[in-house]
Amino acid sequence: QLSVQNPFDPAQLQLMNSRISPLWTAEGQSPFLLGTDEQGRDVLSAILYGLRVSLVVGVLGTLFAGILGVT
């Protein structure tokens, strides 16, 4: 698993971890490299989960354009 938590799983929300600063600041904590949001979700995990959809759309669009262009 690439990310620390699933940001879409309500069971993993921890309000006690809300608004943690990124790791490179003095208040940062190690499991949350980019910090957390208001609901305690890891920002890096949310970015990685969004990246999955973007990559699939980009690859499928490129394949479709390539197949259409070759034919």
BELDA-V926481 format. One line per field, one symbol per residue. phi: phi as a letter, one per 20 degrees, with the letter a starting at -180 (. if undefined). psi: psi as a letter, one per 40 degrees, with the letter a starting at -180 (. if undefined). A space follows every 50 residues. Layout:
# BELDA-V926481
phi=???
psi=???
This chain:
# BELDA-V926481
phi=.edfbefeeffefcffefleffffefefcffdfdncefenefffffffff fgfffffffffffffffffff
psi=hdidiheehddehhedeifhiideideiidegdeaiadeeihdddddddd dddddddddddddddddddd.
